[in-house]
Amino acid sequence: YEHNNGFLLLHRACIDGASNKILQLLVDASPDGCLKKDHRGKQPWQLLKENGWVAQRTTFPLHRACRDGASLHLLKLLLDACPENTDKRDDNGKTPADLLKESGRAEQPDRNHHMLLLHCACSADFCNEGPTKHLEKFLHLIIDAYPDGRTARDKK
């Protein structure tokens, strides 16, 4: 749903600090919504950061998304909102890469693209949807979780 001023449900969810499950549903419903600007010219990741939802918690949204096997688009949204969280450890001493590795998400084909997460992140389709503001950190997160992804082949 898009209001006439460009405001999406994803924008509201980012302002209100919705759970990762809600964010994932909204991102899955409209991946291009991650790039849409609201009436003030703000993208969803900017609203998450502006409202403090990505940095105030001890278990950061990026950490939870990596642990829960979130989509590539949600990982990108959360990383753009707070790139410094890629280096932070949660209450159990784990980084997002640790959690992504434990979830097995980096080793599994993406449910929409049928490619490994790293391959999806490097694909022209994904890059054409709008490059992440922190591409190097994004790729390192995925590579740290599954280093073999650099040489692995996708299954057809």
N, C-alpha and C positions, 0 to 999 in steps of 0.2 A: 504494500500500500504506500502510495506517495501522495503527500499533501500537495496542494497547488504551489507551495513555496519551496518544493524540493525536499521537504522534511520527510524522511522515511521512518518506519518503525525501528530500524537499526539505529538511527540517530537518537531516538527516544531511549532505547535500551542502553546505549552508551552513556547518555546523560544520567540515567537512573541507576547505573551500576548493575545491570542484569547479570544473571549467572552465565557461565560459559555455555550451558545447555541452551539457554534462550538465544544467546549470541550465535551459537552454531546453527540453530534452526533458521534464524534470520539470514545468516550468511549463505547457508545452503539454498534458501529460497531465491536469493538474488545476490550472487557473488559480486556483480558489478556495483551493488549498493555500497561496498567498501570504499569505492572511489567517489561516490556522489557527494556533492557539497550541499549543505543545508542553506537556508536563506541568509545566513551570516558568512557563507563561504567556508564552512568547516566540514571536514571529512570525519567519518565516525571515529577513527583513531585519535583525532585531535580532541574530540569530545571526551573520550575515555581519559586521556591525559589531563585535559583541562579540569575535569571534575575529580581528579585524584584517585580514580578507581584502579589504576594499574600499579600504583606504588605504595599504597597505604597498608596493604595486608601482609601478613607473614607468609601466607601461601599465595603467591602472586598469580593472577589470571593466566599468564604465560606458562607458568609451572603446571597449573591444573590442566591447561589445554594439552600440553605435551604428555602429561600422565594419562589423560583420558583419550588420547588418539584423535585429537581434533583435526579438522580439515586443513588443508594448505592455506585456504583463504583466511580462516580464523587465526591461524598461527601468524600469518602475515599482518593481519590487523593488530593483534596484540603486540607483536614485535615493533611495528611502526609506532605504536603508542608509547612504548617504554623500552627502547633498545637496551638500556643499561640492565634490565632484568635478565638478560641472557647470561650475565656473569654472576648473578646473585644466587645464593643457596637458600633453600627452604629450611623449615624447622628440622628436617632430617638430614641436612647437609648436602642436598642434591641440587644440581643445576638443571635447567630445562633440558639440556642434552642428555643428562643422566636419565631423566624421567621419560624422554622420548625413546631412548634406547630400551628401557625397561618395558615400555608399553608395546614394543615391537612394531610400532607404527611406521618407523623409517624403513623397515625391511619389507613391508607389505605393499602391494600395489594400491594406489589411490583408488577409491571406490568409483570415482567419476572418470578418471583418465586412464586407468588400468596400467599405470606406470609407477615406478618407485617414486617416493616423495621427492628425492633429489632430482630425478629426471623431470618430474612435473615442474619443479621450481625453475629449472633451466630451460623449459620448453618455450617456444615462441608464443604459443597460445597464452601461457600464463604471463609472460613478460608483456604481451600486448594488452593484457587486462590492467596494466599499470604497474610499473616496477615498484618493488618495495623501496622505501627511502633508505633502508639499511641492508642492501642486497648482500654485502659481504658477511655481515653478522648472521643473516638469515641462512645463507649457504653453509657457514661454519656450524651453526646449530645442527643442521641436518647431517652434515658430514661427521661431526663429532659423535652423533648418535648412531651412525651406521657408515663407518669408513669404507666398507666394501662396496657401498653404493656407487663409488666413483668408477668401479670397473665392472659392476654387475650389469647384466642384460635384462631387459624387460621380457616377461613371458608373453607370448602372443596367443 
